[in-house]
Amino acid sequence: MDNKVINCQEGTLPKQIIGQRIFISYGHDEYSAFAIKLAGALKDNGFDVFIDLEGIRHGDQWEITIEDGLNWTKAGPNKGIFLLLMTPYSVRRPDGYCLNEIAYALDIELKIVPVMLKQVTPPLSIYRLQYFDASLDVPISDKVLQEFVSKIIGILNDSGQLDITGNFRRLEHDLNPIGFNSELKLFSQNFVGREWVFQYIHEWLKGTGKLLLVTGMPGIGKTAISTYLYQRLPNVLGFYMFRRNDNEKLSPSRFVTTLAFQIAAQIPDYRERILHMDIDNTVKQYNETSLFTRLISEPLTSITPFLHNKVIIIDGLDEAEQDGGNQIAEFISRCIPYLPNWVKVIVLSRSTSSSLLPFSEADFFEIEPDSKYNKDDLTSYIKASVDGISEEQLSLIISHSEGSFLYIKHVCLNYSVGEEELMLPKGMTSFYFKTFSEIFSSNDYVKHRKYLELILSSSRPLTKKMLKSVTNSSSYELNNFISKMGAFIRVGHDNTVKLYHTSLSDWLLNENMAGRFWIDQDEGAEELTVFIKNFIDMNLTFFHDLDSYDDENDKWSEVRKIYEPLFTAFHKKVEKVQTLIDMELDRHLFLIYIELLERNKAWEQFLSFSIWYLKSSRYSVATYELISKVINDHLPELMEEINFSQLCNVLKEKFNKKVTNLMISSRSGDPYDLTHYMALLGYYIRDLIHTEYSSEWLEILCKLLCESFPYPKTQILPSGYSHEDGICGMFADEICEKMYDIMQSGKVKDPNTLQWMKKFAHT
């Protein structure tokens, strides 16, 4: 066919709207010449036409050209028209460029007119649109082109009909599908990145897996990913979004009928089969599982299998949770095995147990908030949204986001240079309030608030068993709370329970922002403090009092024999209690207790605990260092307490406990005992003496060490001895270096202490 433009005969065409703009989307295939002829004919009949004549460009050049053309179409008089010429090449999987054009046209609300030039499954993103089935074979004669142009112009002016038989209207009436236009428009805006996720999905589609679960925390961008897949993958057979605040979208039967209509819009063989059904009575008569079987799985199984896999995408499954369970998740898990092998299902959900448990045999892909890929996407989004942002501020925003795309979005909308502005950006407050209102009734929240009080008041993560013990609640009650909170709660592999993002903590602790959901941190702190104190008083005091006696004391040895059964029984009781609350005392419980006492400035209670702990046979570097740090930070207040001097005496006693016997042995030249002496001194210096301590507390500790370890290096270490005993030499070097560092800090002023330290330090 030659390249001359064919004009329609005068008087045969309906009256045109002068200047109506049209964007022609086509594949650069055997129909290219026809598309160009069509563009010329439409121009000759009064339309303004944009058509890409130079083929597909790559990267930014292509995107700028196409987006300019689409925006030009939108800016014209009346409503711009997006004329989609569908061929196997134009909507090919997985990278048909027309799909990107369709997505952008939907975003800017162009009127889309699909035309089928050669049989192909239409993209799901236009499933509600009836298409003109032209089925033209190339080459196309001038006469056929003239007839085609006349029909297209009639359709563009709404004087032509796409569905002569009315089948689509009947199916739409009987199946009553739900639309997701508002959600699609909202979540497809300003989409960037996620290529690593799509690459994984493309590879998964090539495999044998039937179901893929894509999980992630709230605000990480799961719905944006689902809308991207919906708009750009032509092999998407069905798409559905569950929404917690929309009862219509939570209906299992509407889920089934919506999918059925979407599939019917794409697969003629399937459409023919369900058109012969009494759909209205079928919907009324059967429950959701039977309805899925009759409307979807049986008709799909009976048609000719497709060579390429088709996909059903389900977003927001966690939003179908109710009363600690997810019946829709259970329903879907029952239905999936009955789909034909060429139909795969991708489910996007928060990582909540009730939503994921029914899919034990699924493949899982978690969008990790701390992954390099996710952080790179966040960075790209910020740079695209905020002009001229500095690397320092960019890094600050990324660190505050904790991997949340939602957080980043609100920061960019309300961008401010000040760090305080990043703690809780505008928009997150309404997001949290809306979500909490949806998942908690007033009475329900009061019942579950006790867990949030404890989580927010503790300086360290609490385990599930600890939460149960403190609140005296059952596993069912706690699991119901965790389920309701969904992915706002993160349960670690060690069963620790945390809130997913610090901005949620900020919101809950701010009475003005959280309103009726406000959490009083003091309430939880008081309850936790009382519990730990009672635990220590009732379960540990007797055990450690027994254990603190010197076994070499003959009198105590006799007493111990009498009470040995009681001692053993109580030891087992303590272990049982520790197992019950699932807390390692020196790793969690004592550290939480010390920090709570510090926060409440309960100095008398803090000193009493410290004295008790230091006198016991327990030892933990973390607990010792925390006790010493609190003393250092609050020394003036603590020195006013009566039992502060007692604490210093206890420290000195602890330093002296084994020193005398070790020194007697070391004078005899026994290298084993000398090594222990040096190790003991290095032990206390390493764990308790830090140059970052205040001058007052550092000097107190050094004086105590000086009195307990009076023998300098030159007295106990003969020349070259450190070479004969590597362990002893190691500690000797450590002592020398630490003493030198302390002297250099200038914080120790006492002459006697300095003289003692000089004998150890390198000169």
ZAMARGU-4260 file (C-alpha; in steps of 0.2 Angstrom, whole numbers, plus 5000, padded with zeros to 4 digits):
<rodrens>
0) 5000/5000/5000 | 5007/5017/4995 | 5009/5031/5008 | 4996/5043/5001 | 4983/5049/5014
5) 4966/5043/5010 | 4952/5056/5013 | 4934/5050/5017 | 4921/5056/5005 | 4913/5073/5008
10) 4896/5071/5017 | 4899/5053/5023 | 4906/5058/5040 | 4898/5065/5055 | 4901/5083/5059
15) 4918/5085/5069 | 4923/5095/5084 | 4936/5106/5077 | 4953/5104/5085 | 4949/5087/5095
20) 4966/5080/5099 | 4970/5061/5097 | 4985/5051/5103 | 4988/5035/5093 | 4996/5021/5103
25) 5002/5007/5092 | 5016/4994/5090 | 5030/4996/5077 | 5025/4980/5068 | 5017/4975/5052
30) 5002/4987/5056 | 5014/5003/5057 | 5010/5008/5039 | 4991/5007/5043 | 4993/5017/5059
35) 5002/5031/5050 | 4988/5031/5036 | 4975/5032/5050 | 4983/5047/5057 | 4984/5056/5041
40) 4965/5052/5038 | 4960/5058/5055 | 4970/5075/5052 | 4961/5077/5035 | 4945/5076/5044
45) 4948/5089/5057 | 4957/5080/5071 | 4974/5085/5078 | 4984/5069/5080 | 5000/5064/5089
50) 5009/5048/5083 | 5026/5043/5086 | 5034/5041/5069 | 5052/5037/5074 | 5049/5021/5083
55) 5053/5016/5101 | 5066/5027/5109 | 5076/5021/5124 | 5077/5029/5142 | 5073/5047/5145
60) 5072/5053/5127 | 5057/5041/5124 | 5048/5045/5140 | 5049/5064/5137 | 5043/5062/5119
65) 5028/5051/5124 | 5023/5060/5140 | 5024/5077/5130 | 5012/5069/5117 | 5000/5063/5130
70) 5000/5079/5140 | 4998/5089/5123 | 4982/5078/5120 | 4976/5081/5137 | 4978/5100/5135
75) 4967/5102/5119 | 4949/5107/5118 | 4936/5095/5124 | 4943/5079/5131 | 4958/5071/5123
80) 4956/5054/5116 | 4969/5039/5117 | 4966/5028/5102 | 4974/5011/5106 | 4977/4999/5092
85) 4979/4982/5099 | 4990/4969/5091 | 5000/4955/5099 | 5016/4966/5098 | 5008/4982/5105
90) 5003/4974/5121 | 5016/4960/5122 | 5022/4953/5138 | 5032/4958/5148 | 5038/4975/5140
95) 5025/4981/5127 | 5028/5000/5127 | 5009/5003/5124 | 5006/4997/5142 | 5016/5012/5149
100) 5006/5024/5137 | 4990/5016/5144 | 4995/5018/5162 | 5000/5037/5159 | 4984/5040/5149
105) 4974/5033/5164 | 4983/5044/5176 | 4979/5060/5166 | 4961/5054/5163 | 4961/5053/5144
110) 4946/5045/5135 | 4953/5028/5130 | 4946/5020/5114 | 4953/5002/5111 | 4953/4994/5094
115) 4957/4976/5091 | 4967/4975/5074 | 4973/4957/5077 | 4966/4945/5091 | 4975/4947/5107
120) 4970/4947/5126 | 4967/4965/5130 | 4976/4972/5145 | 4967/4971/5162 | 4969/4989/5165
125) 4955/4993/5152 | 4944/4978/5156 | 4929/4989/5159 | 4930/4997/5142 | 4922/4989/5127
130) 4933/4988/5112 | 4930/4989/5093 | 4934/4972/5085 | 4941/4976/5068 | 4951/4961/5065
135) 4960/4968/5050 | 4973/4958/5039 | 4988/4967/5032 | 4990/4973/5018 | 4974/4984/5020
140) 4966/4992/5005 | 4961/5010/5003 | 4943/5005/5003 | 4945/4995/5019 | 4954/5010/5027
145) 4940/5022/5021 | 4927/5011/5030 | 4938/5009/5045 | 4940/5028/5047 | 4922/5031/5045
150) 4918/5019/5059 | 4932/5026/5071 | 4926/5043/5068 | 4908/5038/5073 | 4915/5030/5089
155) 4925/5045/5093 | 4910/5056/5092 | 4900/5043/5102 | 4888/5040/5087 | 4895/5022/5084
160) 4893/5007/5095 | 4906/4995/5101 | 4896/4981/5108 | 4882/4978/5096 | 4876/4962/5105
165) 4875/4970/5122 | 4884/4955/5130 | 4896/4967/5140 | 4881/4976/5146 | 4872/4960/5152
170) 4888/4954/5160 | 4891/4970/5169 | 4873/4970/5175 | 4873/4952/5181 | 4891/4952/5189
175) 4891/4969/5196 | 4910/4971/5196 | 4918/4983/5208 | 4930/4996/5201 | 4946/5002/5208
180) 4949/5018/5198 | 4951/5029/5213 | 4964/5018/5222 | 4973/5015/5205 | 4974/5034/5202
185) 4980/5037/5220 | 4993/5024/5221 | 5000/5025/5204 | 5006/5043/5206 | 5025/5047/5206
190) 5030/5028/5205 | 5049/5025/5205 | 5060/5010/5207 | 5055/4993/5212 | 5064/4985/5197
195) 5072/4972/5209 | 5054/4967/5215 | 5048/4966/5197 | 5063/4956/5191 | 5059/4943/5205
200) 5041/4942/5200 | 5046/4939/5182 | 5057/4925/5186 | 5044/4918/5198 | 5031/4918/5184
205) 5043/4906/5174 | 5043/4893/5187 | 5031/4880/5194 | 5025/4890/5209 | 5006/4893/5210
210) 5005/4906/5223 | 5017/4920/5228 | 5015/4930/5244 | 5023/4948/5243 | 5024/4954/5261
215) 5030/4970/5270 | 5027/4982/5283 | 5014/4996/5282 | 5019/5010/5271 | 5033/5001/5261
220) 5023/5002/5245 | 5015/4986/5242 | 4999/4993/5235 | 5009/5004/5223 | 5018/4988/5217
225) 5001/4980/5214 | 4994/4995/5204 | 5010/4995/5193 | 5008/4977/5189 | 4990/4979/5185
230) 4993/4993/5173 | 5009/4986/5165 | 5007/4967/5164 | 4996/4961/5150 | 4996/4944/5157
235) 4986/4950/5172 | 4970/4941/5171 | 4961/4948/5187 | 4965/4961/5200 | 4956/4964/5217
240) 4959/4976/5232 | 4953/4972/5249 | 4949/4988/5259 | 4946/4987/5278 | 4934/5002/5278
245) 4924/4996/5263 | 4911/4982/5267 | 4907/4980/5248 | 4926/4976/5244 | 4926/4964/5259
250) 4912/4953/5251 | 4918/4936/5245 | 4905/4935/5232 | 4909/4952/5225 | 4927/4946/5224
255) 4922/4932/5214 | 4910/4941/5202 | 4923/4955/5199 | 4936/4943/5194 | 4923/4934/5183
260) 4919/4950/5174 | 4938/4955/5172 | 4941/4938/5164 | 4926/4938/5153 | 4932/4955/5146
265) 4949/4947/5140 | 4945/4929/5136 | 4931/4926/5123 | 4930/4907/5126 | 4927/4910/5144
270) 4915/4924/5141 | 4905/4912/5130 | 4904/4899/5143 | 4897/4911/5157 | 4885/4920/5145
275) 4876/4903/5145 | 4874/4903/5164 | 4860/4910/5174 | 4872/4921/5183 | 4859/4930/5193
280) 4852/4914/5201 | 4870/4907/5203 | 4876/4922/5213 | 4861/4921/5224 | 4861/4902/5226
285) 4879/4897/5230 | 4891/4901/5244 | 4907/4910/5240 | 4917/4894/5238 | 4904/4885/5226
290) 4902/4902/5217 | 4921/4903/5214 | 4921/4885/5207 | 4906/4888/5195 | 4910/4905/5189
295) 4929/4904/5188 | 4938/4888/5190 | 4927/4876/5180 | 4925/4888/5165 | 4944/4892/5165
300) 4948/4873/5166 | 4937/4869/5151 | 4945/4881/5139 | 4960/4879/5129 | 4976/4882/5140
305) 4986/4897/5136 | 5004/4895/5132 | 5009/4910/5143 | 5004/4910/5161 | 4991/4922/5167
310) 4991/4931/5184 | 4978/4936/5197 | 4984/4950/5208 | 4976/4952/5226 | 4981/4967/5236
315) 4978/4971/5254 | 4973/4954/5260 | 4977/4959/5278 | 4964/4972/5277 | 4951/4958/5277
320) 4955/4953/5295 | 4941/4953/5308 | 4941/4948/5326 | 4959/4941/5325 | 4955/4930/5310
325) 4954/4931/5291 | 4940/4921/5284 | 4943/4928/5266 | 4962/4922/5267 | 4955/4905/5271
330) 4942/4905/5257 | 4955/4911/5244 | 4967/4897/5250 | 4954/4884/5247 | 4950/4891/5230
335) 4968/4892/5222 | 4971/4874/5220 | 4956/4872/5208 | 4963/4885/5196 | 4971/4878/5180
340) 4990/4877/5180 | 4992/4892/5168 | 4984/4903/5181 | 4996/4910/5195 | 4991/4921/5210
345) 5001/4935/5218 | 4995/4941/5235 | 5001/4957/5243 | 4999/4958/5262 | 5006/4964/5278
350) 5015/4951/5288 | 5001/4946/5299 | 4999/4928/5305 | 4980/4927/5302 | 4983/4932/5283
355) 4998/4921/5280 | 4995/4905/5289 | 4982/4898/5277 | 4995/4899/5263 | 5008/4887/5271
360) 5014/4880/5254 | 5016/4897/5245 | 5032/4905/5239 | 5037/4921/5250 | 5045/4937/5245
365) 5047/4950/5259 | 5051/4968/5255 | 5064/4971/5268 | 5064/4989/5274 | 5083/4989/5278
370) 5088/4982/5261 | 5100/4991/5250 | 5087/4990/5235 | 5074/4998/5246 | 5085/5012/5252
375) 5090/5016/5234 | 5072/5017/5229 | 5069/5029/5243 | 5083/5039/5238 | 5077/5040/5220
380) 5060/5046/5226 | 5067/5060/5237 | 5078/5066/5223 | 5064/5066/5211 | 5052/5075/5223
385) 5064/5088/5231 | 5075/5099/5221 | 5093/5103/5227 | 5092/5092/5243 | 5109/5090/5251
390) 5117/5073/5254 | 5117/5076/5273 | 5099/5080/5273 | 5095/5066/5261 | 5104/5054/5273
395) 5095/5061/5288 | 5078/5058/5280 | 5082/5040/5274 | 5088/5036/5292 | 5072/5043/5299
400) 5061/5034/5287 | 5066/5016/5293 | 5062/5010/5276 | 5044/5017/5275 | 5039/5024/5258
405) 5024/5032/5266 | 5035/5041/5278 | 5046/5047/5264 | 5031/5053/5254 | 5024/5064/5268
410) 5042/5071/5271 | 5043/5076/5253 | 5026/5084/5253 | 5031/5094/5269 | 5049/5096/5266
415) 5059/5106/5278 | 5077/5107/5282 | 5075/5106/5301 | 5078/5089/5309 | 5063/5091/5321
420) 5052/5092/5306 | 5057/5074/5302 | 5051/5066/5318 | 5032/5065/5312 | 5028/5073/5296
425) 5011/5080/5292 | 5000/5067/5285 | 5006/5053/5296 | 4995/5059/5310 | 4979/5057/5300
430) 4985/5040/5293 | 4988/5033/5310 | 4972/5040/5317 | 4962/5033/5303 | 4970/5016/5304
435) 4968/5014/5323 | 4949/5020/5321 | 4946/5006/5309 | 4954/4992/5318 | 4949/4997/5336
440) 4932/5001/5344 | 4933/5012/5360 | 4930/4997/5372 | 4942/4986/5362 | 4956/4998/5362
445) 4954/5001/5381 | 4956/4982/5383 | 4972/4981/5372 | 4980/4998/5378 | 4989/4989/5392
450) 5001/4981/5380 | 5005/4997/5371 | 5009/5005/5388 | 5022/4992/5392 | 5030/4992/5375
455) 5032/5011/5375 | 5038/5012/5393 | 5051/4999/5391 | 5068/5004/5386 | 5071/4987/5378
460) 5060/4975/5368 | 5049/4964/5379 | 5045/4947/5374 | 5028/4940/5372 | 5029/4930/5388
465) 5035/4945/5397 | 5020/4955/5391 | 5008/4940/5397 | 5017/4939/5414 | 5016/4958/5418
470) 4998/4960/5412 | 4992/4943/5419 | 4984/4939/5402 | 4982/4923/5391 | 4990/4919/5375
475) 4974/4921/5366 | 4972/4939/5372 | 4990/4944/5368 | 4988/4936/5351 | 4972/4945/5347
480) 4981/4961/5351 | 4995/4957/5339 | 4983/4952/5326 | 4973/4968/5327 | 4989/4978/5326
485) 4994/4969/5311 | 5011/4974/5304 | 5011/4989/5315 | 5019/4976/5327 | 5035/4967/5323
490) 5038/4950/5332 | 5056/4946/5331 | 5063/4928/5330 | 5067/4929/5349 | 5048/4933/5352
495) 5052/4951/5356 | 5038/4963/5352 | 5041/4980/5344 | 5032/4994/5335 | 5036/4995/5317
500) 5041/5013/5316 | 5047/5027/5328 | 5034/5039/5320 | 5020/5028/5327 | 5028/5029/5345
505) 5029/5048/5343 | 5011/5049/5338 | 5005/5038/5352 | 5014/5047/5365 | 5008/5064/5360
510) 4991/5068/5368 | 4987/5082/5356 | 4989/5071/5340 | 4984/5054/5346 | 4968/5060/5355
515) 4958/5045/5362 | 4973/5033/5357 | 4985/5042/5368 | 4997/5031/5378 | 5003/5037/5395
520) 5021/5031/5396 | 5021/5033/5415 | 5007/5021/5418 | 5016/5007/5409 | 5033/5012/5417
525) 5025/5011/5435 | 5017/4994/5431 | 5033/4987/5424 | 5044/4994/5438 | 5032/4986/5452
530) 5032/4969/5443 | 5051/4968/5441 | 5054/4974/5459 | 5042/4961/5466 | 5050/4948/5455
535) 5067/4952/5462 | 5061/4953/5480 | 5051/4937/5480 | 5061/4925/5469 | 5079/4930/5469
540) 5084/4937/5486 | 5085/4921/5496 | 5094/4912/5482 | 5108/4925/5481 | 5109/4927/5499
545) 5113/4909/5500 | 5125/4909/5486 | 5135/4924/5492 | 5142/4915/5507 | 5160/4909/5506
550) 5160/4890/5504 | 5176/4889/5513 | 5168/4895/5529 | 5166/4879/5539 | 5151/4885/5549
555) 5141/4889/5534 | 5146/4873/5526 | 5137/4864/5540 | 5122/4875/5538 | 5122/4873/5519
560) 5121/4854/5521 | 5105/4856/5531 | 5097/4868/5519 | 5104/4860/5503 | 5087/4852/5498
565) 5078/4869/5500 | 5093/4877/5491 | 5091/4865/5476 | 5072/4867/5476 | 5073/4886/5476
570) 5086/4886/5462 | 5074/4876/5452 | 5060/4888/5456 | 5070/4903/5450 | 5074/4894/5434
575) 5056/4890/5431 | 5050/4908/5434 | 5064/4914/5422 | 5058/4902/5409 | 5040/4907/5413
580) 5043/4926/5408 | 5056/4921/5395 | 5068/4935/5401 | 5087/4933/5404 | 5089/4943/5420
585) 5106/4951/5415 | 5101/4953/5397 | 5084/4961/5399 | 5076/4962/5416 | 5089/4970/5426
590) 5093/4982/5412 | 5075/4987/5410 | 5073/4989/5429 | 5089/5000/5431 | 5083/5012/5416
595) 5066/5013/5423 | 5073/5018/5440 | 5084/5031/5432 | 5069/5038/5422 | 5059/5040/5438
600) 5074/5046/5448 | 5070/5033/5461 | 5088/5034/5468 | 5086/5026/5484 | 5078/5011/5475
605) 5092/5011/5462 | 5106/5011/5476 | 5097/4997/5485 | 5096/4987/5469 | 5114/4991/5465
610) 5121/4986/5482 | 5111/4970/5482 | 5117/4966/5464 | 5135/4970/5468 | 5135/4959/5484
615) 5128/4944/5475 | 5138/4931/5465 | 5130/4937/5449 | 5141/4946/5436 | 5137/4954/5419
620) 5147/4966/5410 | 5131/4975/5403 | 5123/4976/5420 | 5139/4983/5429 | 5142/4995/5415
625) 5124/5002/5416 | 5125/5004/5435 | 5141/5013/5433 | 5134/5024/5419 | 5119/5029/5429
630) 5130/5033/5444 | 5141/5044/5433 | 5127/5053/5425 | 5118/5057/5441 | 5132/5057/5454
635) 5128/5074/5463 | 5110/5067/5466 | 5116/5050/5472 | 5130/5057/5483 | 5116/5065/5493
640) 5108/5048/5497 | 5113/5040/5513 | 5117/5023/5506 | 5129/5030/5492 | 5144/5027/5504
645) 5138/5010/5507 | 5138/5007/5488 | 5156/5012/5487 | 5161/5001/5501 | 5152/4986/5492
650) 5162/4990/5477 | 5178/4990/5487 | 5174/4974/5495 | 5170/4966/5478 | 5187/4972/5472
655) 5196/4965/5487 | 5186/4948/5488 | 5200/4937/5480 | 5215/4950/5479 | 5223/4945/5496
660) 5224/4926/5492 | 5230/4929/5474 | 5243/4941/5480 | 5250/4929/5493 | 5251/4916/5479
665) 5259/4928/5467 | 5273/4932/5478 | 5278/4914/5477 | 5281/4916/5459 | 5267/4905/5453
670) 5263/4911/5436 | 5245/4904/5436 | 5240/4914/5451 | 5249/4930/5444 | 5240/4928/5428
675) 5224/4928/5438 | 5229/4943/5448 | 5233/4953/5432 | 5217/4947/5424 | 5207/4952/5439
680) 5214/4970/5438 | 5212/4971/5419 | 5194/4964/5421 | 5189/4979/5432 | 5198/4992/5423
685) 5191/4986/5406 | 5173/4985/5412 | 5172/4999/5424 | 5185/5013/5421 | 5181/5023/5405
690) 5188/5040/5401 | 5171/5046/5396 | 5165/5046/5414 | 5165/5062/5424 | 5180/5067/5434
695) 5171/5064/5450 | 5165/5046/5447 | 5182/5042/5438 | 5192/5047/5453 | 5181/5038/5465
700) 5183/5022/5455 | 5202/5024/5453 | 5204/5027/5472 | 5194/5011/5475 | 5205/5001/5463
705) 5221/5009/5471 | 5216/5003/5488 | 5211/4986/5482 | 5226/4983/5470 | 5241/4992/5479
710) 5254/4982/5470 | 5262/4991/5455 | 5268/4982/5440 | 5286/4983/5444 | 5283/4974/5460
715) 5274/4959/5453 | 5281/4957/5435 | 5299/4953/5434 | 5308/4959/5419 | 5303/4949/5403
720) 5289/4940/5413 | 5276/4945/5401 | 5285/4936/5387 | 5284/4920/5397 | 5266/4921/5400
725) 5256/4927/5386 | 5240/4929/5395 | 5248/4938/5409 | 5257/4949/5397 | 5241/4953/5388
730) 5232/4960/5403 | 5248/4969/5409 | 5248/4978/5392 | 5230/4982/5394 | 5232/4989/5411
735) 5246/5000/5406 | 5237/5007/5391 | 5221/5011/5401 | 5231/5019/5415 | 5240/5030/5403
740) 5223/5035/5394 | 5215/5040/5411 | 5230/5050/5416 | 5230/5059/5399 | 5212/5063/5402
745) 5217/5075/5416 | 5201/5070/5426 | 5210/5061/5441 | 5217/5074/5453 | 5221/5065/5469
750) 5240/5064/5471 | 5241/5047/5479 | 5230/5039/5465 | 5240/5047/5452 | 5256/5041/5459
755) 5249/5023/5460 | 5243/5025/5442 | 5261/5031/5436 | 5268/5014/5442 | 5257/5005/5430
760) 5257/5016/5415 | 5270/5017/5402 | 5282/5032/5404
</rodrens>
